[in-house]
């Protein structure tokens, strides 16, 4: 995009005096900035699209999702977020150039993209998001752990008694020898094997991280740091293995009371789903807002939502529940075409199920 008139364009958007061509031009600009940031994140190793084959198309969809909220309008048709961001800056510095406005626009779009990526990550993988959050809390509250950033990635290291300036970014060049950057990274299979030896199922995430990073610190033949994503992946793997071992060790033979309660709960799920299916028929099938195939998919996915609730997975992702039956569903399609109806029906199903469940308690 030729940015020689960017300031004028942004001011027109804020003043609600823009043309349709100007709006499209600015949307295209913000999408390109967001897409560029997402591609950079993929290059440095962050899996934005998971195992998607056509990552370019998926990244374009994610970029569109990330910037969509910037163009939310109030009742009078003003772009709320754009006005709130740009107008104080124009008031403070009336002489801003087009280049200055481009810098401001990049900051706005990258910040918004980061926020939306966090939301998408939490929605796709709530357990993974929880582990990353716990890792960051463990680092922040520990006197022996610290973090540094490089090329857009975060790395955790065991600082032990190393003195670092408080409230300042870590100078990587200064502590390079301590980090043993000239050494190779510890192989993942070696890392896993050594962590298994020191991990206890009773360890909190914070305690497990401190144990692990001290072990890395003592392994002088390797680097004294780990990427945040590798750390999260390892913690998840170890915790899943511990849970599996615990379940395998337990007596799996159900008691008559277990069987009775299980059948009662299944009956409550069936009863709740009958009400939901009636609502689907009355409100959506008869008005042709849903076809029969989509209605069956919704019904199956909503039943899974209720069983997630029974298994204390109430933070599970509606998007993931629905995508199980619609493998090609993207975040963009979900938000545009499925979200409003499906999430409304999920609320109805949960409310009805909880009401019936009180009879058992």
URWO-V342787 format. One record per residue. N is the residue number from 1. PSI is psi in degrees with one decimal (999 if undefined). Layout:
n:N psi:PSI
n:N psi:PSI
//
This chain:
n:1 psi:137.2
n:2 psi:117.3
n:3 psi:18.4
n:4 psi:-16.6
n:5 psi:23.2
n:6 psi:-42.0
n:7 psi:-45.1
n:8 psi:-40.1
n:9 psi:-47.1
n:10 psi:-41.0
n:11 psi:-35.9
n:12 psi:-40.1
n:13 psi:-42.8
n:14 psi:-31.7
n:15 psi:-0.1
n:16 psi:37.2
n:17 psi:26.1
n:18 psi:161.1
n:19 psi:166.6
n:20 psi:-36.7
n:21 psi:-38.4
n:22 psi:-41.3
n:23 psi:-45.9
n:24 psi:-40.1
n:25 psi:-44.2
n:26 psi:-38.4
n:27 psi:-43.9
n:28 psi:-39.5
n:29 psi:-49.6
n:30 psi:-35.3
n:31 psi:-39.5
n:32 psi:-39.6
n:33 psi:-46.0
n:34 psi:-43.5
n:35 psi:-40.5
n:36 psi:-41.6
n:37 psi:-41.6
n:38 psi:-40.8
n:39 psi:-37.9
n:40 psi:-41.7
n:41 psi:-38.1
n:42 psi:-40.4
n:43 psi:-39.8
n:44 psi:5.3
n:45 psi:-0.5
n:46 psi:131.0
n:47 psi:89.3
n:48 psi:-38.3
n:49 psi:10.0
n:50 psi:-127.4
n:51 psi:22.6
n:52 psi:142.0
n:53 psi:-49.9
n:54 psi:80.5
n:55 psi:-30.2
n:56 psi:-44.5
n:57 psi:-44.1
n:58 psi:-40.1
n:59 psi:-37.9
n:60 psi:-40.6
n:61 psi:-43.8
n:62 psi:-41.5
n:63 psi:-41.9
n:64 psi:-43.3
n:65 psi:-39.7
n:66 psi:-33.2
n:67 psi:-8.2
n:68 psi:-40.4
n:69 psi:-21.4
n:70 psi:-22.9
n:71 psi:24.2
n:72 psi:133.7
n:73 psi:150.2
n:74 psi:-172.6
n:75 psi:-24.8
n:76 psi:-0.3
n:77 psi:11.4
n:78 psi:145.6
n:79 psi:101.4
n:80 psi:-52.0
n:81 psi:-36.0
n:82 psi:-43.2
n:83 psi:-44.1
n:84 psi:-31.5
n:85 psi:-49.5
n:86 psi:-41.8
n:87 psi:-42.8
n:88 psi:-32.3
n:89 psi:-37.5
n:90 psi:-37.3
n:91 psi:-37.1
n:92 psi:-38.6
n:93 psi:85.1
n:94 psi:-20.5
n:95 psi:18.9
n:96 psi:136.6
n:97 psi:172.4
n:98 psi:-37.2
n:99 psi:-39.6
n:100 psi:-42.4
n:101 psi:-34.3
n:102 psi:-41.9
n:103 psi:-45.8
n:104 psi:-39.6
n:105 psi:-41.6
n:106 psi:-43.6
n:107 psi:-44.9
n:108 psi:-49.1
n:109 psi:-42.6
n:110 psi:-41.9
n:111 psi:-43.0
n:112 psi:-38.9
n:113 psi:-42.1
n:114 psi:-43.9
n:115 psi:-45.7
n:116 psi:-34.0
n:117 psi:-40.6
n:118 psi:-43.5
n:119 psi:-44.8
n:120 psi:-40.9
n:121 psi:-43.7
n:122 psi:-36.5
n:123 psi:-41.1
n:124 psi:-36.6
n:125 psi:74.6
n:126 psi:-35.6
n:127 psi:-41.2
n:128 psi:-40.0
n:129 psi:-37.4
n:130 psi:-40.2
n:131 psi:-45.2
n:132 psi:-42.9
n:133 psi:-42.5
n:134 psi:-35.4
n:135 psi:-45.6
n:136 psi:-37.8
n:137 psi:-41.6
n:138 psi:-42.0
n:139 psi:-44.2
n:140 psi:-32.1
n:141 psi:-0.3
n:142 psi:139.5
n:143 psi:-12.1
n:144 psi:0.4
n:145 psi:149.0
n:146 psi:169.9
n:147 psi:145.3
n:148 psi:157.9
n:149 psi:142.5
n:150 psi:129.8
n:151 psi:37.5
n:152 psi:1.2
n:153 psi:153.7
n:154 psi:141.3
n:155 psi:140.7
n:156 psi:139.9
n:157 psi:160.6
n:158 psi:108.8
n:159 psi:-17.9
n:160 psi:-114.5
n:161 psi:11.1
n:162 psi:129.6
n:163 psi:124.6
n:164 psi:143.8
n:165 psi:130.0
n:166 psi:145.2
n:167 psi:30.3
n:168 psi:148.0
n:169 psi:145.8
n:170 psi:129.2
n:171 psi:101.6
n:172 psi:-39.7
n:173 psi:-37.5
n:174 psi:-39.9
n:175 psi:16.1
n:176 psi:-47.5
n:177 psi:-37.7
n:178 psi:-35.9
n:179 psi:-11.4
n:180 psi:48.4
n:181 psi:-21.4
n:182 psi:-13.2
n:183 psi:160.6
n:184 psi:154.6
n:185 psi:150.4
n:186 psi:129.9
n:187 psi:146.9
n:188 psi:-36.2
n:189 psi:-37.7
n:190 psi:-42.6
n:191 psi:-46.0
n:192 psi:-46.3
n:193 psi:-41.9
n:194 psi:-34.2
n:195 psi:-37.7
n:196 psi:-36.1
n:197 psi:-30.3
n:198 psi:-7.4
n:199 psi:139.6
n:200 psi:135.7
n:201 psi:-22.8
n:202 psi:-5.2
n:203 psi:138.3
n:204 psi:167.7
n:205 psi:-41.7
n:206 psi:-46.3
n:207 psi:-40.5
n:208 psi:-39.1
n:209 psi:-43.0
n:210 psi:-42.4
n:211 psi:-47.0
n:212 psi:-46.7
n:213 psi:-30.1
n:214 psi:-38.3
n:215 psi:-41.8
n:216 psi:-41.7
n:217 psi:-38.4
n:218 psi:-17.1
n:219 psi:83.5
n:220 psi:-12.6
n:221 psi:-6.5
n:222 psi:170.4
n:223 psi:149.6
n:224 psi:47.5
n:225 psi:160.4
n:226 psi:142.1
n:227 psi:145.1
n:228 psi:-41.0
n:229 psi:-35.3
n:230 psi:-40.9
n:231 psi:-45.2
n:232 psi:-42.0
n:233 psi:-40.6
n:234 psi:-44.9
n:235 psi:-45.3
n:236 psi:-46.3
n:237 psi:-44.4
n:238 psi:-42.7
n:239 psi:-39.3
n:240 psi:-40.9
n:241 psi:-38.7
n:242 psi:-41.8
n:243 psi:-41.8
n:244 psi:-42.7
n:245 psi:-39.5
n:246 psi:-43.5
n:247 psi:-39.4
n:248 psi:-32.4
n:249 psi:-21.1
n:250 psi:154.7
n:251 psi:117.1
n:252 psi:2.7
n:253 psi:117.0
n:254 psi:148.9
n:255 psi:162.9
n:256 psi:-34.9
n:257 psi:-39.6
n:258 psi:-44.5
n:259 psi:-42.5
n:260 psi:-47.6
n:261 psi:-38.5
n:262 psi:-43.1
n:263 psi:-37.4
n:264 psi:-43.5
n:265 psi:-40.8
n:266 psi:-37.2
n:267 psi:-37.5
n:268 psi:-38.2
n:269 psi:-45.2
n:270 psi:-42.9
n:271 psi:-42.5
n:272 psi:-40.7
n:273 psi:-29.4
n:274 psi:-41.7
n:275 psi:-42.0
n:276 psi:-43.2
n:277 psi:-33.4
n:278 psi:-40.6
n:279 psi:-39.9
n:280 psi:-43.4
n:281 psi:-48.2
n:282 psi:-42.0
n:283 psi:-26.3
n:284 psi:-39.3
n:285 psi:-45.6
n:286 psi:-33.5
n:287 psi:0.4
n:288 psi:25.4
n:289 psi:-24.0
n:290 psi:144.2
n:291 psi:173.3
n:292 psi:-38.0
n:293 psi:-45.7
n:294 psi:-36.2
n:295 psi:-40.9
n:296 psi:-41.0
n:297 psi:-45.9
n:298 psi:-43.5
n:299 psi:-46.0
n:300 psi:-43.2
n:301 psi:-36.5
n:302 psi:-34.9
n:303 psi:-39.7
n:304 psi:-37.1
n:305 psi:-42.3
n:306 psi:-38.9
n:307 psi:-31.4
n:308 psi:-38.8
n:309 psi:-40.8
n:310 psi:-39.0
n:311 psi:17.5
n:312 psi:38.0
n:313 psi:45.1
n:314 psi:-13.8
n:315 psi:12.3
n:316 psi:161.2
n:317 psi:125.0
n:318 psi:-39.3
n:319 psi:-45.5
n:320 psi:-38.8
n:321 psi:-43.5
n:322 psi:-36.9
n:323 psi:-22.8
n:324 psi:-36.3
n:325 psi:-10.6
n:326 psi:76.6
n:327 psi:-25.7
n:328 psi:7.5
n:329 psi:130.4
n:330 psi:165.6
n:331 psi:-41.3
n:332 psi:-47.2
n:333 psi:-40.2
n:334 psi:-48.0
n:335 psi:-34.6
n:336 psi:-37.9
n:337 psi:-23.2
n:338 psi:-31.8
n:339 psi:-49.5
n:340 psi:-47.3
n:341 psi:-47.7
n:342 psi:-44.2
n:343 psi:-30.0
n:344 psi:-46.5
n:345 psi:-34.1
n:346 psi:-39.8
n:347 psi:-41.6
n:348 psi:-45.7
n:349 psi:-45.4
n:350 psi:-42.7
n:351 psi:-44.5
n:352 psi:-39.4
n:353 psi:-45.0
n:354 psi:-37.9
n:355 psi:-42.8
n:356 psi:-31.4
n:357 psi:-28.1
n:358 psi:-25.5
n:359 psi:-27.4
n:360 psi:-24.2
n:361 psi:999
//
